[in-house]
Amino acid sequence: MNAGSVFLLVEPSPILRSRLQGWLENVLIDPRILVAANGLEALRLAAQEQPADILIEMNLPDMSGFEVLQQIRQCLPAARIIATGWYESRFFLERVRSAGADRFIPKHKLHSELLPLFEGPPG
């Protein structure tokens, strides 16, 4: 991730959102982190701010994470979109990929698998 890049964090849980935001601020170089608690907020921020990188929880309170993912991918085809969640079934992972995610990282592996993705260019 380049210094000063815009990162969109989409996480409905206030506790996890705060922890992830704090962790990202500590490990990324000069990040500008936007946060959204639901799908509508995520879509608005993605359209307005055009983040280069997005981490999206697939279980959102107001709309399907798959729908949000598809709309963001249509709006931002070059963005690096990483989906996360607690489910890891093969069917679920296939749906995440077909909706437009570049990668899926289970919640319990975010700290070990997310950071290495930002050591290279998006995509």
JOPEKA-V911036 format. One record per residue. N is the residue number from 0. RES is the residue in one small letter. PHI is phi in whole degrees, -180 to 180 (NA if undefined). OMEGA is omega in radians with two decimals (* if undefined). NEAR is the number of other C-alpha atoms within 8 Angstrom. Layout:
n,res,phi,omega,near
N,RES,PHI,OMEGA,NEAR
N,RES,PHI,OMEGA,NEAR
This chain:
n,res,phi,omega,near
0,m,NA,3.14,10
1,n,-75,3.10,6
2,a,-59,3.10,8
3,g,80,3.12,8
4,s,-66,3.12,11
5,v,-91,-3.12,13
6,f,-123,3.10,13
7,l,-107,3.10,15
8,l,-107,-3.14,13
9,v,-115,-3.07,15
10,e,-147,-3.10,14
11,p,-73,-3.11,11
12,s,-78,-3.14,7
13,p,-58,-3.12,8
14,i,-68,3.13,6
15,l,-66,3.12,8
16,r,-60,3.14,14
17,s,-65,-3.14,8
18,r,-66,3.13,8
19,l,-65,3.13,8
20,q,-62,3.11,11
21,g,-62,3.13,8
22,w,-64,3.13,8
23,l,-62,3.11,9
24,e,-62,3.14,11
25,n,-82,-3.03,6
26,v,-103,3.14,7
27,l,-93,-3.12,9
28,i,-85,3.07,9
29,d,45,-3.07,8
30,p,-79,2.92,12
31,r,-113,-3.02,8
32,i,-102,3.04,10
33,l,-99,3.14,9
34,v,-126,3.09,11
35,a,-133,-3.12,13
36,a,-98,-3.11,13
37,n,-153,-3.07,13
38,g,-67,-3.13,15
39,l,-63,3.09,8
40,e,-63,3.13,9
41,a,-63,-3.14,14
42,l,-64,3.13,11
43,r,-63,-3.13,8
44,l,-65,3.13,12
45,a,-63,-3.13,13
46,a,-69,-3.08,9
47,q,-76,-2.96,6
48,e,-102,3.14,7
49,q,47,-3.14,9
50,p,-64,3.10,11
51,a,-80,-3.07,11
52,d,-134,-3.10,12
53,i,-137,3.00,13
54,l,-116,-3.05,12
55,i,-126,2.99,13
56,e,-74,-3.06,12
57,m,-80,3.14,10
58,n,-99,-3.09,7
59,l,-104,-3.03,13
60,p,-76,-2.99,7
61,d,-109,3.13,7
62,m,-159,-3.12,10
63,s,-66,3.06,10
64,g,-61,3.10,12
65,f,-66,3.12,10
66,e,-64,3.12,9
67,v,-62,3.13,12
68,l,-59,3.13,12
69,q,-62,-3.12,10
70,q,-67,3.10,9
71,i,-65,3.14,12
72,r,-62,3.11,12
73,q,-65,-3.12,7
74,c,-74,-3.04,8
75,l,-130,-3.07,9
76,p,-63,-3.11,7
77,a,-93,-3.11,7
78,a,-68,3.03,12
79,r,-91,-3.09,11
80,i,-115,3.13,13
81,i,-116,3.11,13
82,a,-93,3.09,14
83,t,-143,3.14,12
84,g,169,-3.10,11
85,w,-97,-3.10,7
86,y,-83,3.13,6
87,e,-139,-3.14,8
88,s,-68,-3.14,6
89,r,-60,3.13,6
90,f,-60,3.14,6
91,f,-62,-3.13,9
92,l,-63,3.09,10
93,e,-65,3.11,8
94,r,-65,3.11,9
95,v,-62,3.13,12
96,r,-63,-3.10,11
97,s,-69,3.09,7
98,a,-77,3.06,10
99,g,124,3.12,10
100,a,-73,3.04,14
101,d,-77,-3.05,10
102,r,-161,3.00,8
103,f,-120,3.07,11
104,i,-124,3.09,12
105,p,-60,-3.10,11
106,k,-53,-3.07,8
107,h,-72,3.13,6
108,k,-116,-3.08,9
109,l,-56,-3.06,9
110,h,-65,-3.12,7
111,s,-94,-3.03,7
112,e,-106,-3.08,9
113,l,-78,-3.06,10
114,l,-56,3.14,9
115,p,-58,3.13,8
116,l,-67,-3.07,7
117,f,-94,3.09,9
118,e,-85,3.11,7
119,g,-124,-3.14,7
120,p,-72,3.10,7
121,p,-59,3.05,10
122,g,91,*,6
